Amino acid sequence: MWVPVAGVPWRLTLSAFSGAGRFCVLRYQAARWKDVPARNSRGLSDFHPQLLPSQGFGESPSWLSKCRLESRHYITDPRLAETMVRILWGKEDACKLFLECNPGPGILTQALLERGARVIALESDRTFIPHLESLGKNLGGKLDVVHCDFFKLDPRNHGVVKPPSLTSQVLFQNLGIEALPWSKGIPLKVVGIFPTKNERKTLWKLLHDIYSCTSIYRYGRVELNLFINEKECKKLMANPQNPHLYQALSVLWQVACEIELLHMEPWSSFDLYTQNGQLEKPKCRESLGEIQQKLCFTRLTPRRNLFTENLTPVNYDVFFHMLKQCFMKRNAKLIDHLHSLSPVDAMDILKQTRKKEKTKITNMYPRDFKRLFETIECSKGYTCKWLYDDFMEDIVI
Amino acid sequence: MSALRWGRGAAGLRWALWPAGCPCLLAEEGAPLRGIWGRRRSSASPCEQDRRKDWGHAELLEVLEARARQLRADHVSEVTEKRVDVARLPEAGSSQPPRKAQAGVEAALELSGRWARKLDKEKRVMQKRKQQLEVKLRQRAEQRARKQQLHVEPRLQSRQLAARLQQWLLHSPGSPWAEQLTWLLREAPRRPRGEERRPADGTAGARCDGQRQRLLAFLQGCVLVDQPALAHHVLVVQHGRARQQRGLTLPMYNAVLHGWARKGSFKELVYVFFMLKDAGFSPDLLSYAAALQCMGRLDQNASTIQRCLKQMAQDGLQLQELFTSVALCKEDQVALLSAVRKAEPTFSPPQPPLPSSQVNTSPLLRDIYDKDQPASYPRQHLPLKMLKSLFQEQLSVEMATTVTVASVEKAPSLTKEVLQARKTLQGLRIRWEADLCQVLRETKANEAHAAREGRPSLFPYLCLLSEGEFAGLLLQTLQALPPQGESLLSLAQQLGLRIFNRHVVQRKQLGDEVRALERRYFEYLRLLASDSRVVVSRLPRQHWEALGAPEVPHEQPWPLPVVVQLGKQLAEVLVQTVKMPGRLAERQDSCKLIPVLYHVYSFRSFRQIGILKPHPAFMQLLATAAERTMTFEAAEVPMLCPPLPWTSPHSGAFLLSPTKLMRSMEGTTQHQRLLEACPPTQLHGALDALTQLGNCAWRVNGRVLDLVLKLFTEKGCPRLGVPAPPSEAPRPPQSRLPRGASPEHKAELRRELARCLKVAREMHSLRTDALYRLSLAQHLRHRVFWLPHNMDFRGRTYPCPPHFNHLGSDLARSLLEFAQGRPLGPHGLDWLKVHLVNLTGLKKRESLQARLAFADEVMKDILDSADRPLMGRKWWMEADEPWQALACCMEIAQAVRAGDPATHVSHFPVHQDGSCNGLQHYAALGRDSVGAASVNLVPSDLPQDVYSGVATQVEVFRRQDAERGVQVAQVLEGFISRKVVKQTVMTVVYGVTRYGGRLQIEKRLRELSDFPQEFVWEASHYLVRQVFNSLQEMFSGTRAIQHWLAESARLIARTGSAVEWVTPLGIPVIQPYHQDAKVLINGGIQSLTFSNSGDTSQKPNILKQKNGFPPNFIHSLDSSHMMLTALHCYRKGLTFVSVHDCFWTHAADVPVMNQVCREQFVRLHSQPILHDLSRFLVERFCSGPRVKKVRVARLLDMLLSVPKTGAFNLEQVKHSTYFFS
């Protein structure tokens, strides 16, 4: 799964970048020293941390600084941006429409634009927007900047939708993006960093979106290329071989998407900004735990064959429930769970899915769960196939 | 083979060692025995595996042994070995030497070579092992035998005490126990334990408290079911473990003492005293009471008792108090008295002061309890004989604990299918009952075993009712389970509470309590009945109290963890036991059984909730069978005779079922504690008001019920509040999706499905609710019934029966009318008409005259509605409250058509509503002139409307802002109406915040179709600010008081106490908002965690205390006003009931009620309410040594700065027509 970064073995890249912090000069030298091609550091002069405040973003609105103290990470390292572009560009026929979440200072945006891609920058922080817009102008207009938070698209509380949360329908209509059928290719690629807060919540929300074909997935199999916490990433990719990390979330993601780990990058390569565009002091952020952690650049591509005759957006919630229920008592045997999942005869199901009576939940691979679900779904002669009831799930995430 | 045989032998031994009757303990006890073999396995079937592993080994041995057999002369018989028992064990040991000699002989026989040596060695090893085993088994057997006996002798920590005990046991076999006791009592406590007994803080303390609670409950339970030996045993075990001894408290020892005292077992009693002293406690009144009681029963000689009493006096305990402050049942008290009399023959127990002689002295209630004026009060309209027979009926209902009511659902046609389903169900139930009884017996044995091991278990609670009763209760629960299931926690709690109630009812039936109750009640009825006279004039409560001694101590409620644990245990039994054939259609018995109940989880965001869910096939079966009966608990149905008058915080209302005077969240005890602590006279106002509210007789309005039932059994009518049957639920599109349907299409379908399901579920719950109500109404048709009342913690009153009462929706209210009729009199008809117009909601802003004129105008429609409600012009259906309007139309039609309306006897209740009652109280408190005028405290020709007033004020502000160029203000032009602000103004009294207010206004703005929706957020934000400003402008005093109350509450909560106060009527109030105390109940199918916010050992929840205080305080005022009005109305002989700030009476009596209502409002607010409050709070929270703390000082400052009041003249209220209208 470890995909080498184009050209540079990833180990090398990492050592080149680790510890470099945001001191550009140092990093430049380090890079030279490790004999990384010099052109990788191109564009350095364009960017300097001091640039941001001096750009005069004006006073941030008072309500903004008051209500949000959450800080974000941004890609500020041009070399990292370069690497990412190379990974993202991939095959020749791949789609060249990128949706970048919270580009911040716009280093990656710039790299993508220079490569000739069309980029939509969804920035939730107003302070960065003028800068991004100017970036678009300078580089030939293939950039749309929208004040919007990708991870707050289509809020589920049915209340007022006020920026930075938007509905995907409005957003995509304004951008003129057409929906592609599920069976066709990829309509666009999303690039960004997972919010450090509410990571799991966001993961669940995206899962519901995929399985129900709503939000961004109305427009086809949108590919996510996101930096995820290393721990979380390992959980996503867990299977019976590492049962400690294996959980309902892993199964659901692996059934839904092909998951590729593209690249790993230490936390230290990212800059942390508070909400109103201030660079945070390194002292307070660089707690030991964070430094040792890495971010994994992960590609999540929805599977073309996710939906079948028996697993559809109509009944996906039953599938969700089945998995949550199973992993509640994860060391129990499958057969015990079947009794409280479905009135269909448990032995029949086991026979059909070719599982033994002693099979435990943690021994089942994601595909086994899918097959199990489909077997129960298409069992004949039962008026009621599931004991599950919509009442039981309250999907507000 | 012999190894194997030994294994079996051991197993056989294990069986033999077991006491008959608890075979289920085997699995658990297998472990230590297995340990002997040195092979301990954690697998599920260890014995099986052991045997298999030994197999190879055993096979070899078998061969060897076969060869050796012929050589052996005396072989220990297999059979005897298998049946080895405790008695034979020594014998087996003594047969050892000859066998050793045998080995020598064997060697002599020329079985040469390695085999022989090996065999020899093998045998020797095995014999050695066998010896060891036997020794161990013997020890174990002894241990077991010892375990079988319950511990009696205490294990003491103090050497001195232990030595003393030993000495007495050995050397003075006669009856030294009395001496022992006196010696013990004389001894000072060994260790000063006071300090270290302070509960540890934090979670450890909480857990410890939980354990203590459970242990105490166990001990008390044991005493309750007459098993003091078991309680004693557990106490000895716990006392013997030094670590656990720290968790023991004096009440625990007292509980066991009490148990022995009842039995008259003096020796064991003294043992407990030994332990009590050993733990460092000094006996209190309860301990002495137990000792004396025991001596009384045993007829001990006077000198011992005298010494005991002397010691008691030295400990500073009063003899009199034994009879006043210790709650004992009659029998115990007699024993106690006989003991005391022996020592002091002249002693007579202090007579409790006659309750009727004590009178409440509150200035507000002076008129009520004035002895000079003869009291008059509404009597029942029924003769004595009738009432007596009604009592008998109610008594039999409550003894049966459940009421079976026929359902009003349309009867299914009795097809073969239906009959078959009913038969199947019947068969299943019979089987389930038997199975449940069986499993319950096993559970009980399990719990008994746990208790024998020294652990507090549920055993005593499982002894309270018979298995059959438990099984019946469980099956009833199963029957009532909704199709989507119910959370295990609430199910467990319900079950636990029901068991408690049944137990209380059963206990009351044991003695001759029921007969005594009957006698007293019949005497009491002479006051109420229409055809009897009582010489002295008294209120019903006073009369009841005068008729006999105060009642026996009531059953203490069980602690919540015990309730839930018991319920959970039973729910588990239900889940495990109740099974049905997998395919009901197949009649063979070979069919596999599947469980009827499933334990599943529901996921709410990141929380999981355990749910018990019935199998769909079972629900299907129930639906097909369509049985037409439903079962209610006796306390859920209105009473058939006048309720018992309230005389104390826990006696009143139902005849047998326990009812609390103050309803509260389960697990909160502080309300009861406060009520019990306050002097009895202080509560008289509340007790009398509740008694009188409950004494109002009701009947069902048959004509309305007929109409409702007609709609109900057909298609329902959601518009009129009659829920539709499930057949009317929206159906999801039936057609299957085309093969190539897009995911989006499917997602659409899913949403549609979910919507249908949601609607169907809502309809189902509405339908069930209505079904209960209508079935009960049908059940009570042609009957007279009573709705006993109690109150919440602020004093607001509620009827106790939950499903059918006058508090519910329009439909529920229209079904009820007074059982007692009153002639309309000269103005009654006019009041009926005004009431009708009020119900339509059409002329809210018009004067009474205009409303009356309007009623005359539409008289044709009224008569048409009354005559042809469903076929005619249906004028009534357009009313705000259609069903009540219809009932009123019918009443008017009857009155008009009677020859003389003034003599028409009307049963119809007429309502008078306070207009924005909360604000009325605030305005009166703050003497706000503007505010008072806008809520009709000031006489005026037309009713004032506070909502319009606020809207006007907001409009003024808006115009100013618009001129200043504020964009939102400009956008809002023409959109500010009464409707937009109404909800916010209404709820502001009850503490709605800006946040909540904004949401309310946002909702209203969204409803306006022409309002530019993109401004909704900003506009609602702006409006809520303006509404609050306007209120500030109009009710300046109100806002100041609200602020003062909230800030005081915050500061009080900050000092670590919950806010308390006393209502003007004397009811003590405490806010039950604390930080959640988590209670964890482990084990079984699921660990249950529940939080209890009423736990007083936790810190108060500051936010809730603060936000809750202003509205709760206002509620305590409006409840005082209601009770005062009620009491004074009764004094004038009126029928009066209320729904909080809506007062009901007969049409003829409306003017009197209106006058009383205004007078009492003025009198209530003439009291210095805020100053009284301030004084009370200062005394309660700022006195004593605490004053020095900074926080307390700040609180004191706040409390002393009582808000200034305005210049409003309160007397004006008396002449305001629209104050209540």
Interface residues (C-beta under 8 A of the other chain):
Chain A: V160 K162 A179 P181 W182 S212 C213 T214 R218 F307 T312 P313 V314 N315 Y316 D317 H321 K324 Q325 M328 H339 S340 L341 P343 D345 T383 C384 L387 Y388 D389 D390 F391 M392 E393 D394 V396 I397
Chain B: P483 Q484 G485 G582 I594 P595 Y598 H599 V600 Y601 S602 F603 R604 S605 Q608 I611 K613 H615 P616 A617 Q620 L737 S742 P743 E744 K746 A747 L749 R750 L753 A754 L757 K758 R761 E1002 V1016 W1017
